[in-house]
Amino acid sequence: MYKKRLIKFLTLSIATVGGAIYAMGNTVASEAGNSYMESRGMVATGFNRLLGKPLMSLGIFEDFGFSTLGAFNPEGDEPIRLSEKTDKSALLATYVDDAFLESFSGEKPYIVDPASLNLPLRDVRSNIDITGTNFQKIAPVNSFEPWVDQFRHGQAYPFNPIHLKQLLKAKGEAVIRCDDDKAPVIEMKMTGLIPNRFYSVWGFFEPEFVRFPMKDFGPIRPLGGLPNMIVTSRRGDATFERQLNFCPMNLKRGEIPLSTIFLVYHSNHQFGGTVPSFPETGSFPGSVAHVHLHFPVSAKRLR
Amino acid sequence: MKYRSMLSIKCRINHLMVGSLALATSVLFAANAYAEIQTRTIFASTTTGWNKNFASPIAKYPGDVGIFGFRTIGQYNPNGNVIPITGPLPDSTLISTFVDPEWAERLGFPPEALANVKNNIPLREVPVRIDAGGFNKKALSELANQGQMGFGLASPAYPITLGDWLRARGRIDITCFDHKYAHIKGTFSGLVPNHIYTFREWFRPNGSQFIVVPGVLGGAPASFIADKYGNGEYFIKLPSCPPMSADNVDHPFIAIAITVSFAHESGGLVPVLPLHPTDPSFPGERAFGQLHFPLNGERIVPGAGPVSDIRDWPCKHVRMLDSDLVMESPTAPAIGRAKVLIGGALMRPKTEVAFVRPPQPRVDGTLGFLATLRYEFENDDVLEGLIEGTFIPTDDPYVVKNRSKARFVGGANAYDTAIGDFRLGGKANFETLVANLTGKGEVCGPREDDMLSSN
């Protein structure tokens, strides 16, 4: 009887500890110079934000974050801020958070074109001609009846409106491996993303000191180098695998923690270079680029 | 009793589901019986631009298009202007940006439109936007060689040679349903690992000033990312059918082309922005055609071959035991005979190392260089590679240690699709002008009866 109780107690304890580790979302293991880490993805509606609330504590950045999505407001020019009370059927729309503008502006304050706000995600404008300056809403590819007009530009299937419920289905897992005799590697698997669309993968680092505003996206880097892009499958799945030039679990002197990895959806079918968007020329996180998943590394999960 | 009734309900539900499934299947079969399905498979030709395989057109298209084509890559010239590629060159040729004046001429751009184009940049060194305005651009090198917060290119980021370029293979399978809509499945191999590829459909437009017009196949983003082995696949739904035979010459949809970006950017629904007011771009500056699928007209260059996953290729270990290479001068090619062990067999190929970029001092005190390495075997087989090298100074001011990596792609005869990665060592003495080269790696090829085993 005593033995049975002991076994039950031990089993429960192991389950509780395991459960706690699992609830933290990260599994870390290391052995003889090799280390391994798993981070479960957290769905997001902004950088370190889900429905307006922080997801993680980012070290010296604490609960810093900004939303990159709003709810479409059919009765006004400005989108409605997402909150935990937002209905899951809400149509998602472009939204630029003041917190981003205050934290990341350059020498001149950023100016957001009001016409780029409150657009349902499928209606975000993209450049359509060789001047590079003609931005239009991209119609579905099947909206062209006769094939003679097929060279007109459309957006690929599927092009259903994107509601909060669909967005919240995203899941993912990131695994980082550092072996003694090999370069560190990250492997990510995601499901429930928006099918057939561009995403990109970024790292947010935690420097020793921070000075606001953080010009040129501050401590954000394309994870694993360029290109850091993903094209999701027709089912909304994606994988990403890259070599890293440091081991996040075993930092060398002078290296800084990788706080979180995040995944950005590019609603305008455009991207370029080492930054997620070009706010100095009117393309903002929230108007064309939207954070969809977070994978905390050194950041502490709040949920 | 309760369990039994539950079981019975479950069984009924199962029967209902099976019944529904059978009904749905029958409906689908019935629908398919009436649907007219046409299929077509096309293998890609590798291209050095658009409808160009070196100097030859890949296809003769109907109407005004004819054999129109343009190049988007050139031969890197360390001593001046880019060299247009007009015919086959060694596979170790370093390729670069090249905006073809023929493109401008046939599409109605005045020659002065190309006055500021950036030709002769090796593809890996195409500048990338690095700031929040997209104004500043910089050439990046491999991230593995950068500090933690540096900007860099994903590994592998070896210099792209003509051999790398021509290794690309592609196949599309088109299924047309009732002449109304189509599915296209593309499978690819030999692409630039981790890079963004875009499908462009090309049209012969009526009433346009342009001879051909690109579209986005199946709608934006019409893109896929090649995996780390250079493989890729993509599935596209089209709201209409492309020509299902080459004889359908009236169809305005004439070709599908696959382009790759080395600026790591997408400017929206068009491949280039030649009329951008402040930052124009042209084909051959940032985006480059690598595979071409003619849909109608007369095909001149056949498909390059089947899609072939490099992971399925048999490989042989290679050890470069020694080679005494004599240089005529510090920058002239070094020539000699090497001792090479391939799959256990000893060979003595003629060896030549020629600098593409002579040694240049780096901030860490080492010297960086780029050189071609060529082995000529007795049976006329050739192995060609590009060395990304580092010379490390020693106590002797004339002697440097060599710590390099080499990549072999292509060559001639039996090695025309071989590929291999090597670590190299050795020393070079710039006083005696004698160098030796050692190293190890492996060479892989799709055929087992190549020279690696037959010599």
Interface residues (C-beta under 8 A of the other chain):
Chain A: F104 G106 S126 N127 I128 D129 I130 T131 G132 T133 F135 I138 P140 V141 N142 F144 P146 W147 V148 Q150 F151 R152 H153 G154 Q155 A156 Y157 F159 A183 N196 R197 F198 F205 K215 D216 F217 P219 R221 P222 G224 G225 L226 P227 N228 M229 I230 V231 S233 R234 E241 R242 Q243 N245 F246 G254 E255 I256 N268 H269 Q270 F271 G272 G273 T274 V275 F278 P279 E280 T281
Chain B: V128 R129 I130 D131 A132 G133 G134 F135 K137 L140 E142 L143 A144 N145 Q146 G147 Q148 M149 G150 F151 G152 L153 A154 S155 A157 N194 H195 I196 E201 F203 P205 N206 V213 P214 G215 V216 G218 G219 A220 P221 A222 S223 F224 I225 D227 K228 Y234 F235 I236 K237 L238 P239 S240 C241 P252 F253 S261 A263 H264 E265 S266 G267 G268 L269 V270 V272 L273 P274 L275 H276 P277 D279
